[in-house]
Amino acid sequence: MLAVPFNGNQKWIDNLRLEIKSPWRKWRAFDDNENVAGYRVIYDGLTFVTFKGVGHMVVAWHARDAFYMLKQYLNDKDL
């Protein structure tokens, strides 16, 4: 079940016809092998990231995962 549907965003991105550099895959925060934080896909010039089980308040509900994602982004590292 989606907390916030992202399919509209996905359709918009698909219409950009960007080359996919790395397909959808799970990502985990801080090498947590038990919990999937979300999913991500990397296009040429764009990375689309989702958070599993979270609504609009990602930072409030999943602060640890949000911090990890931001840290990886600022350090130019993949999730």
Phi, psi and omega in degrees: 000135180271132174283319175226115181297133179249004185296331175294317177297319180297318179296318179299315179296318179302323180291343176287342179055044177280148177290135177277120179272326179212122186290173178308138173202162177289152169227149181233142180275136175053040178056034176285104184283351182263328188243125175278125180279328180172204182225155179212153174224141181247123175256172174291103178092005183205134172243126180253120185239136172243157175245129184287127173071025183236145175267216182290340187261056183305312184296325180283320187268331181222059185301320182298314179294320179296318178298316180298314180299314179297317179299316178297317180298312182295333178265010179054046179242151178285159174278000000 
